[in-house]
Amino acid sequence: MGGVVPTTLENRASALLEVRGLTKLFGTLKACDGIDLTIGRGEIHALLGENGAGKSTFVKMLFGALEPAAGTIRWKGEEVSITSPGEARRLGIGMVFQHFSLFDALTAAENIMLSLDDSAPPGAVAARARELSQAYGLPLDPHAHVGDLSVGERQRIEIIRTLLQNPDLVILDEPTSVLTPQEADRLFKTLETLKAEGRSILYISHRLEEVKRICDKATVLRQGRVVAHCDPGQETAASLARMMVGDEVQPVVREKPGPAGETLLEVRGLSRKAAHPFAVTLHDISLAVQAGEVLGIAGVAGNGQSEFFEAVSGEVLQERADTVRIRGRDAGRLDISGRRLMGAAFVPEERLGHAAAPAMTLSQNLLLSRYRTDARAFLSRFGFIRTPALAAAARRIVAAMDVRKSGEDPEANALSGGNLQKFVIGRELDRAPMVMVVNQPTWGVDAGAAARIRQALIDLAKAGSAVLVISQDLDELFEICDAIAVMHHGRLSAPMPIAQATYEKVGLLMGGAAPEAASEPVLEAV
């Protein structure tokens, strides 16, 4: 098990960054409580902890986005005060945030230009971005507007624009959460190259196996305090998770699928032309999800998952009403509220700005999504908000999903990413919907929160609902699904029963192999 490693003259001499006693208060809450951490030159250092443990607050202080209440930061042996992100970048600190800091109306290259201190012309910036994206296997069109891009493509912009700043320390907050395994492997090779050049990486991730694979050291936070320093390569994923949560993480339990129940969600011949040059055309997609079933849709980001979710959820209406059927009734011409009134619930992939309004409180966000389906509970007959009922419902969701928050009813953007995700999913589960459609349910959440969310989806199906899960995380799909289909270039494969599915078969379909090729046995080397 890990333990606190004392600072010595030897590791101080080789340190790129030293932090001592760093503390941050939000009212009476100590988000970070006297954190000590040392990062050596040419070191990949993991920062681990549950959602709300203080990781994001800590790195925002390193990057100048937040001001510490106490403590010191030494950079290359000199004590510094990092007062802004610009100052951090001038020192040589770059950061890739978990929540993207991009302007939707600008192109990828224009967003990159805003973060560069030099005055390179737009054409040169675009060329440098394209060259870097090709070199590191992160495909990117510099001239694409961010608003037209998938979450995975937006993440690539964040990574590339940080590397273009030529930093000595790169802070990566959940960098692989929207990457395929192949893209993650290429990123790991990039990190090894940066390490060989003498650069350092502060790596935040909830994927503990990748932490064990690439990180030299790890610091573990719990409730704002350092509880351990360790060599992750000498730990197991279970022991790292135990350090993070202070207890054993309960495994997800899924029973064998029972007999097929009534079809509660049906999509019939869904075709949709690309709405813009960077969107994906959907081709004749059909599926059915029965009561008691969890059906998963795998696929690399940007293959039509977002367009499919928009069509199923009612963000985009279909020409034919029977294209989408919910509980045996046509829903293709109904909007989101209309489909919710039929007993359906929807969770989009982007929690801030799509699933929740950032500047509104949790209870206000709850009202936004439920004012039609729960009008009697939350609104009086004269249209006034029933504040006590709304507050009670928000507290019920917070308790059920173990949402960690800094106040009674904070704004959505005050929560960590994982805690906001738990609230958003809990908000929909609280209605006990008969149909649940979730896009990337555990993106960027810790092991404990992921287990809670996955178990909640399984339990919902067990209670008789139909659950459709869109995810890039194959481990997640194999853990919770009864069958898996794959989306590639806007086409959906036939569902594969989980008993017949393998990572090799699903991976081949994700890469564009014909279904018959994926069904052939995979020969292993002897």
N, C-alpha and C positions, 0 to 999 in steps of 0.2 A: 504493500500500500504506500501511497505517497506521503511525504512529510514536508515540513517547511525547511527550505534550504537556506542557510545563513549566507549573507554576503561576505565574500572574502576579497583580499587585495587582488588575487588572481582574476576572479570573475569580474571585479569592478574594472580592472584595466582593459578587459576585452569587451566590456559592455558598450552597446550602442545606446541603449535607453535604460535608465534607472528611475523607478518610481518608488517613493517612500511616503507612506501615510496618506495617500490621496483619498480625499473625502468629499462627498457631494450631498447636500441636503436639499430636499424639496419639502418645505414646511418643516414638520417634525420627523419626516421620513428620511433615514439615512440610506440613500440609494447605493452609495459606496462608502464603506466604513474602514478607513485606514488601510487602503490596499497597498501592498508592497509587491513589486514585480521587476525583474531584470531580464532584458533581452540582449543576448550576445550578437556580435557581428556574424553574419552568415548563418543565422539560426532561424528555424521555423518553430515558432512558439505558439501553442494552442491556448486559448482562453475559453474555459468550459464553465457551464453553469446552467441551471434551469432558466426558463423565461422569467424575467423579473429579478434575476440574481444580481444584476448590476453591470453586466457585460457592455451593453450599448452605452450606458451612462459613462462608464470608464473610458471607452475608446473615444467618445465624443469629447471628453476632456483632453485626451492626447491630441485630438485633431483640432482643438480650439473652438469647437462648437458649443461647449459648456465651460463655465469657469469653476474650478474647484473651490471648496470652502476652506480646505486645509491640505497640507502635503506639499511635496516638492517633486519636480520633474528634472532630471539631469539628462542632457542630450550630448553624446560624445564627450562626456566628462564635465560639461558645463551646465550649471543650473539655468533653466530657461523658463520664461513665462509665455505660454502659447495662447495668444489672445484672439486668434481668428484662424479659420481654415487657410487663409492666404499665408499667414505666418507659418503654419504647420507645413505647407507645401514648400515655402522658401527654405525651411530647415531641412527638408528632405523626407517629409512624412506624407504618404499618400493613403487614401482610404476609399474602399468600395463599400458603400452602405447597403444594408439589407433592403431598406425602402429606398427606391431609386430617387435621386435628386436630378431629374431631367425635365425639360420643358417639352410638352407634347407637340406644340406648334412649330418647334424647330427641328432641323434635320440632325442626324447623328453627328455629323461633322461640326455643325454650329454649336451643339451642346458641348462637344469636346473643346472647341475654341474658347468657350466661356471659362474653362478651368485652367487654361494655359496662361502662363505669365508672359510668354514672348508674343510678338505681333506677327506671327507667320500668316501669310495670305490664306484665304479659305481653301484654295486649290491644293496648296502644299499640305495643309492639315488633313484634308480628305485623303490625299495620296499616302501620307504617313499612317493614317488610321487603317486604310485598306491594306497596306503592306504588312502592318503589325497583325491585323486580323487574319491574314492569310498565313503568316509565319507561325502563328500559335493555334491555327485550326479553329478559329472562332468566326465563322462567316458573318460578314457585316457589309451592308450597303451604306456608305457614308452619306449618301444623298437621300436616304429614306427618312420620312418624318417619323419622329418617335411615337406620335399618337397612333400610327398605323402598325406598330410593331408589337410582337408578342412579348410576354414577360421574359422569356429566355433571351430574345434578341436585345431587349433593353439591358439585361444584365451584362451582355457582351460589351455594350457601349461603356458601361461603368468600369469594367475591367480594363478595356483598352485605353480609355482616357487617363486612367490612373498610371498605367505603365508608360504612357507617353510623357509623363512628368519626370521620368527618370529618378524615382525616389530611392532613398537608402532603406526606408522602412515602409512596407506596404501592409496596411490593415485591411483584412478581408473578412467581411461579416456575412457568413453563410454563402460563400461564393458558388458552391456546387448545387444549391437547392433547386435551381432551374436548369441544370445542365444534364445531358445524357451521360451515362457511364463513359462513353467514348470521349465526349467533350471534357469530362472531369479528368480523365487520364491525361489528355493533352494539357490541361491546366496544371496538373501535378508536375508534368515535365517542365513546363514554364517556370514553376516555383523552384524546382531543383536547379534550373539554369540560373535564376536570380540568386539563389543561395550560393552557387558556385562562384558567382561574381562578387560575393561578399555582402550582398544585400540581405536584409532580414524581413521576416514575415510574422505578423501577429495574426493568427488564424482562429476565427470564431466559427465553430460548427457544432451541430448536434449529431452529425454522422460520425460516430465514435470509431468505426472501423477505418475511415479515412484519416482520422486523427492519429490512430495507431500507426498507420502506414507511412505518413509523410512528416509528422512532427517530431522534433528533437526533445522538446520539453513541453510541459503543460502546467498551467495555473488554474485551479478550480475555485470558483466563487459560489457561495451560498448565502443568500439574504444579505448581499452587499459586502461580505467578508471573505478573505482568502481562507480556505479550509485545507488546501493541500497544494504542494508543488510536486510534480512527479515526472518520470520518464514514461510517456504513454506506451512506448514499445514494450515495456516490461509489465504493463497492465492488461487486463482483459476489458472488453467493452462493458461487461457487467460490473466490474470493479470501478471503472470510470463513472458509469451511471450511478453507482451507489455513492460515490463521493459527491456527485452533483446534487442528488436528492436527499442524501442522508438516510436512505432506506433502500430496500430492494424494489426495483421497478416491476410491477405486476405484469405478467405476460398476457397478451391478447388471446382470448379463448374463442375459437370458432368451431361450431359443431358441423358435422357432415350435412350437406344440403339435403333437405327433405324432398318430398314429391312436389312437383310444380304446382303453384297456386294460380289464382286468377291473374291475368295480365292487367297490371295497373298503369304501366307507361308503355306506349307504343309509338314508334316513329315509322312512317310509311313513305318510302321513296323520296326522302328529303334531298332536294337539289337546290343549290343557291349559288348564283354568280358572285364572283369576288366583288366586294363593294368598292374597292380601290386597288391601285396597282400592287400593293404589298399584302393584300388579303389573299385568302385561299378559297378556291371554288369547291363547294361540296357536291359530290356526285352520288346521287341515288342511294342515300343512306337509309337503312332499315334496321330496326332492332325492337326487341320486346323484353320488358323486365317484369317478372312475376312477383306476386306477393311472397315475402319471405326470402327474396333473392338479393344478393349484392353482385351487380354486374360491373366489371371494371373496363375502362377504356385506356389502353396504353398508347404511347406515341411520343416521338420527339417533338419538342416545342415548335410551334409554327406550322403544324400539319393540318390545321383546320379545327383544332379543339375549341378555340375561342369562338369561331363562327358557329360551330355545332351547339355550344352552350347557349349562345345568344338566341338561336332558333328554338331550342327546347324550352328555355326559360321564358320566352315571350318578349325579350328585348327587341327581337326582329320578328315580325309577323310573317306567316306563310300565305301563299296565294290560295291554297286549298285548306279548308278547316280540318280535314281528316288527316293531314300530314302528321300532326301530333295529336295523340289521343291520351287522355288522362282518365283513368277509372272508367273506361268504356265510352267516354264522351269526347266529341271533337273539341280540340283546343287550339288549333293552328291559327285561328284569327283572334285569339284572346291575348291581352297583354299580361304582364307579370302578375298584377293584382288579380286579374280574372282567373289565372291558373292557380294562384294561391287559394282563391275561394273554392277551387275544386279539390283542395287538399294536398297541393304540391308545395314544396319548399326548394329554394335554390341558394347555393353558396358559390359566388364567383371566385376566380383565382386571386384577384387583387383585392386585398382586404381594405386598404386605405384608399378612399376615393371611389370605390366601386361597391364593396360590401358595406362600407361604413363611411359616413361623412366625417372627415378628420376633426373639424372644429366643433362638432356637436357632441354632447354628452352621451354616455351609454344608454340612458333612459330615452333620450331624444331619438337616438338611432333605432332603438326598439320600437318607438312609436311610428317612425317613418316606414318600417317594414310591416307593421301590424294594424295600422289605422283602419284598413279595410276589413281584414279578417277578424279583428277583435274590437270592432267599433264600440260595442256595448260595454266591454270591460274597461276600455281606456277613455272613452268619450261620453259625456253626458248627452241627453237628448237635445240640448241646446248647443252642442258642439264644443263645450269646455273640456279641457283635459282633466281626467281623474288622476291627479298627481300621486296620491297615495297608492293607488292600484298599479300605476306604471312603475313607481319606485319598488313596490313589492315584487313585481315580476322581474325587474332587473336584478334585484337581490337574489331571487330564486335561481336565475340563470347563472349568476356569479358563483353561487354556492355549489350548484350541480356540476359545473365545469371547473371548479377550483381556479377561478380567474384572479390573478394577483394584481392589485391596483393600489394607487397611492392615496386615493380619497374616496369619499362615499359615492360620488357620481362623476368621475373624471371625463374629460374629453377623450374621444377615441384615439387621437394621436398622442395621448399621454401614456398609453399602454405599450408594453413591448409587443413585438410582432406576434409571438406565440400566444400571449394572453389575449390579444385582440382576436386572433383566430379562434381561440376557445370560446370567446363571447359570441362571435358571429355564428359559429356552428351551434352553440347552445341556444341562441335566439331562435334558430329554425327548429331544433329538436324539441324545444319547449312547447311547440304547437302539436307535437306528435303527428307529423304529416304522414299521409299514406304513400306519398311519392317524394323522394329526396334525391336531388341532383347536386353533386358537389364537385367542384373543379379544384384540384390540388389541395386536398383537405388538411395535410400536415406540412405544407411548405414552410420551412424555417422554424419549426417548433422543436422543443427538446424531447428526449426519449419518453419522459413521463407524460408530457402533454400529448404526444403522438399516440401513445398507448391508450390514453383516456378517450381521445377522439375516435380512434379506430374501433375501440370496444363499443362506444356509443352508436356507431353506424351499424355494427354487427347486431347489437341489441335491438335497434330500430327494425331491422329486417326480421329478426327473430319474433318480434311482436306482430308481424304480418304486413309490414310496409315493403315497398319496392325501392331499392337504393341503387343509384347509378353514380359511380365514382370515376372521374377523369383524373389520371395521375401519371406523372413521369417517373414516380418511384416504384420500380418493379417489386422491391421487397414489400412495400405496402400492399400492392395489388395481390401478390401471392399470399399475403397474410390474412386478408379480409374477404377476398372475392370467391364467389362460387363459379364464376366463369370470367374469361378475359377476351376482349376483342381489341384490335389494334387499328389505329387511324394513321394513314400515310397518304400525303398529298390529297387530302379531302375525301378519301375513300375508306370505308370501314370494313374490316374483315369479319367473317362469321365468328361468333363467340366460341371460344374453346373452353370446355369444361376444365375446372382447375385440376382435376385428377389426370387429365391428359396434357396439361400445359407444362412447359419447361422454360427456363430462362433462354435457352438456345432457340426454341421455336418462336417465342415472343420477340426476341431480339432480331431474328431474321425478318419477321414481318415489319418491325419498326424500321428496319433498314431498306424496306421496299421489295423484299423477296416475294415471289408469287406464293399464294397460299399452299399450293401443292409442294413447293420446295420446302416450306417451313414444316410440312407434315411428314417429310421424310426423316428417317432416323438419323441422329447426329452421331457420327463415328468418333470415338475417342482414341487418341494415340495410345499405343501399348508400350 
